[in-house]
Amino acid sequence: MMVMGPQNDAVKIAVVGAGIAGLHCAKILKERGFNVTVFDKELEVGGRMKTSEIDGFLIDHGFHVLQTAYPETSKIINYKSLECKPFKSGARVVDTRNGKIRMKLMADPWRNPIRGLLSSLNGFLSFKDLLRIALLRRSIMKGKLEQCFDGNDETTLEFLQKRKLSEDSINRFFLPLFGGIFLESELNTSERLFRFIFRMMAKGKMVLPKNGIGSIPLSIANQIGDDNIRLGVEINRIEDKALRFRGEAHRFDLVIKAFSEPTDGEGKHVWTIHFDAPKSPLRSKHILLNGNLVDSRSIVSHLAVPSDIQPSYAPSGRSLVTATVVGDRAVEMGYLDEEAIEQAVRNDLGDWFGDGTISTWNTLAIQHITHALPITNSNERLTNLPRNGEDAIECGDHMLHGSVEGAILSGRNSALIAINRFENNSEPIQGPKKKV
Ligand SMILES: Cc1cc2nc3c(=O)[nH]c(=O)nc-3n(C[C@H](O)[C@H](O)[C@H](O)COP(=O)(O)OP(=O)(O)OC[C@H]3O[C@@H](n4cnc5c(N)ncnc54)[C@H](O)[C@@H]3O)c2cc1C
């Protein structure tokens, strides 16, 4: 619990955006005693972290997990009270070459040395690859977390190639996994973000909360309280000390912007298709990666069965199957609308599990999420310190990197700047104003 600053309750602060960044920022300010109001144009909090209920299934907006190793996130999110449960570490990789369907295990050799070694014997990865991944892991896990953001800033693909990982291991493992995380199919994302996410995955677990990913921002909103959150209010103009909405100007002592300006086009985009299946097609609690993305017209990056991890995601006796298609891959293959995407996804899944099985699956939702993540390509000198706004104080994952951790760190940074502005009259610069 923070100590309240003198007369902070007389200071009116508006936070525009009830995504996880704005909510975390508002929560810190409220705990500090400020008079905070959060605004959002949507009717629910959460921004990009939302869950809807359809026919008794919990449908997250896009396949979304939480990494328990995120340092700042784990300080503020109580995984236990959200009843989070983990996917198994490692992954399964589907390989349909030569007309045979194989689902091979890519085990993490540190958590499960015997299975890890077996991964090198099942024909999926060579022993050399396994050794190189071991060296990669050792170097990424060494030193302080900030070091992930030091040094070279080439693309993820160049980074992996420089470490002499075989083309096969890159195309069949890293591409479907990290393409599906970065939401781009060229692995152009900065190697710095790759090192950070790889370290998080190696260190912690990938979990789902019992009530869906939307329960995470909701748990913060509950601490802020309904009286301090105004939903369904689109802000038309933001100034340092005023907001304009519904045709009127409203004065505040400070306004914090917690969203990014919409850009042209679709940005990084992703298609997610959710199916209602009579039973899970997977035999283990892994995610399934598409090992044939590069050598076929196949488009699904990865598939997960959230109800295998959290039975609450599906009604009793049913399974929720979620397939992810990275937007640029869909465009490259010429699949541009819901109908074409659904057909292409059903073709892929038919190859993997049999057309007869797939014909029993009902489509619950087809989501196309545009501007899903900020672009964090190489040579942007990405750091682990959030940028500040140029004029207004600004937070959101676009001020750091596209992840829950990035959004939360950024929200905290903005709150600290605001606190300092009113309590010390001097503004600490937590991160560089511009990328360095
Ligand atoms: C499909 C998908 C999968 C993801 N998977 C993962 C994952 O597995 N792990 C991970 O760490 N991260 C993941 N992320 C990233 C993570 O969800 C985001 O980094 C994070 O949610 C961003 O939060 P934010 O608060 O910065 O922005 P947002 O959530 O976008 O919040 C901004 C809010 O501002 C509101 N707003 C905008 N304009 C106005 C206006 N004019 N007036 C009022 N309100 C306004 C919006 O409605 C929105 O609620 C994923 C993202 C997506 C889309």
The ligand as an SDF file (V2000), in Angstrom:
LIG
                    3D

 53 58  0  0  0  0  0  0  0  0999 V2000
   -4.4210  -11.2290  -30.3060 C   0  0  0  0  0  0  0  0  0  0  0  0
   -3.4400  -10.7480  -29.2940 C   0  0  0  0  0  0  0  0  0  0  0  0
   -2.7000  -11.6670  -28.5810 C   0  0  0  0  0  0  0  0  0  0  0  0
   -1.7980  -11.2400  -27.6270 C   0  0  0  0  0  0  0  0  0  0  0  0
   -1.1080  -12.1650  -26.9070 N   0  0  0  0  0  0  0  0  0  0  0  0
   -0.2780  -11.7660  -25.9230 C   0  0  0  0  0  0  0  0  0  0  0  0
    0.3560  -12.7150  -25.0970 C   0  0  0  0  0  0  0  0  0  0  0  0
    0.1300  -13.9280  -25.2420 O   0  0  0  0  0  0  0  0  0  0  0  0
    1.2110  -12.2660  -24.1400 N   0  0  0  0  0  0  0  0  0  0  0  0
    1.4510  -10.9260  -23.9510 C   0  0  0  0  0  0  0  0  0  0  0  0
    2.2300  -10.5610  -23.0630 O   0  0  0  0  0  0  0  0  0  0  0  0
    0.8460   -9.9880  -24.7140 N   0  0  0  0  0  0  0  0  0  0  0  0
   -0.0020  -10.3780  -25.7000 C   0  0  0  0  0  0  0  0  0  0  0  0
   -0.6540   -9.4340  -26.4510 N   0  0  0  0  0  0  0  0  0  0  0  0
   -0.3430   -8.0190  -26.2390 C   0  0  0  0  0  0  0  0  0  0  0  0
   -1.1300   -7.3830  -25.0820 C   0  0  0  0  0  0  0  0  0  0  0  0
   -2.4760   -7.7660  -25.1500 O   0  0  0  0  0  0  0  0  0  0  0  0
   -1.0270   -5.8720  -25.2180 C   0  0  0  0  0  0  0  0  0  0  0  0
    0.3410   -5.5140  -25.1950 O   0  0  0  0  0  0  0  0  0  0  0  0
   -1.7440   -5.1180  -24.1040 C   0  0  0  0  0  0  0  0  0  0  0  0
   -3.0350   -5.6000  -23.8890 O   0  0  0  0  0  0  0  0  0  0  0  0
   -1.7920   -3.6320  -24.4810 C   0  0  0  0  0  0  0  0  0  0  0  0
   -2.4440   -2.9000  -23.4860 O   0  0  0  0  0  0  0  0  0  0  0  0
   -2.5670   -1.3090  -23.5920 P   0  0  0  0  0  0  0  0  0  0  0  0
   -3.2230   -0.8560  -22.3600 O   0  0  0  0  0  0  0  0  0  0  0  0
   -1.2440   -0.7340  -23.9410 O   0  0  0  0  0  0  0  0  0  0  0  0
   -3.4850   -1.0140  -24.8750 O   0  0  0  0  0  0  0  0  0  0  0  0
   -5.0090   -1.3880  -25.1920 P   0  0  0  0  0  0  0  0  0  0  0  0
   -5.3420   -2.6910  -24.5920 O   0  0  0  0  0  0  0  0  0  0  0  0
   -5.1340   -1.2510  -26.6710 O   0  0  0  0  0  0  0  0  0  0  0  0
   -5.8560   -0.2500  -24.4710 O   0  0  0  0  0  0  0  0  0  0  0  0
   -6.1260    1.0050  -25.0210 C   0  0  0  0  0  0  0  0  0  0  0  0
   -7.5610    1.4020  -24.6290 C   0  0  0  0  0  0  0  0  0  0  0  0
   -7.7840    2.7520  -25.0460 O   0  0  0  0  0  0  0  0  0  0  0  0
   -9.1300    2.8680  -25.4790 C   0  0  0  0  0  0  0  0  0  0  0  0
   -9.2370    4.0420  -26.3580 N   0  0  0  0  0  0  0  0  0  0  0  0
   -8.5950    4.2700  -27.5340 C   0  0  0  0  0  0  0  0  0  0  0  0
   -8.9280    5.4540  -28.0390 N   0  0  0  0  0  0  0  0  0  0  0  0
   -9.8150    6.0210  -27.1770 C   0  0  0  0  0  0  0  0  0  0  0  0
  -10.5180    7.2530  -27.1620 C   0  0  0  0  0  0  0  0  0  0  0  0
  -10.3890    8.1690  -28.1170 N   0  0  0  0  0  0  0  0  0  0  0  0
  -11.3550    7.5010  -26.1160 N   0  0  0  0  0  0  0  0  0  0  0  0
  -11.5010    6.5900  -25.1260 C   0  0  0  0  0  0  0  0  0  0  0  0
  -10.8590    5.4180  -25.0850 N   0  0  0  0  0  0  0  0  0  0  0  0
  -10.0030    5.1250  -26.1010 C   0  0  0  0  0  0  0  0  0  0  0  0
   -9.3750    1.5620  -26.2170 C   0  0  0  0  0  0  0  0  0  0  0  0
  -10.7560    1.2730  -26.3300 O   0  0  0  0  0  0  0  0  0  0  0  0
   -8.6290    0.5590  -25.3190 C   0  0  0  0  0  0  0  0  0  0  0  0
   -9.4810   -0.0080  -24.3580 O   0  0  0  0  0  0  0  0  0  0  0  0
   -1.5870   -9.8440  -27.4110 C   0  0  0  0  0  0  0  0  0  0  0  0
   -2.3390   -8.9080  -28.1370 C   0  0  0  0  0  0  0  0  0  0  0  0
   -3.2730   -9.3600  -29.0550 C   0  0  0  0  0  0  0  0  0  0  0  0
   -4.1000   -8.3390  -29.7830 C   0  0  0  0  0  0  0  0  0  0  0  0
  1  2  1  0
  2  3  1  0
  2 52  2  0
  3  4  2  0
  4  5  1  0
  4 50  1  0
  5  6  2  0
  6  7  1  0
  6 13  1  0
  7  8  2  0
  7  9  1  0
  9 10  1  0
 10 11  2  0
 10 12  1  0
 12 13  2  0
 13 14  1  0
 14 15  1  0
 14 50  1  0
 15 16  1  0
 16 17  1  0
 16 18  1  0
 18 19  1  0
 18 20  1  0
 20 21  1  0
 20 22  1  0
 22 23  1  0
 23 24  1  0
 24 25  2  0
 24 26  1  0
 24 27  1  0
 27 28  1  0
 28 29  2  0
 28 30  1  0
 28 31  1  0
 31 32  1  0
 32 33  1  0
 33 34  1  0
 33 48  1  0
 34 35  1  0
 35 36  1  0
 35 46  1  0
 36 37  1  0
 36 45  1  0
 37 38  2  0
 38 39  1  0
 39 40  1  0
 39 45  2  0
 40 41  1  0
 40 42  2  0
 42 43  1  0
 43 44  2  0
 44 45  1  0
 46 47  1  0
 46 48  1  0
 48 49  1  0
 50 51  2  0
 51 52  1  0
 52 53  1  0
M  END
$$$$
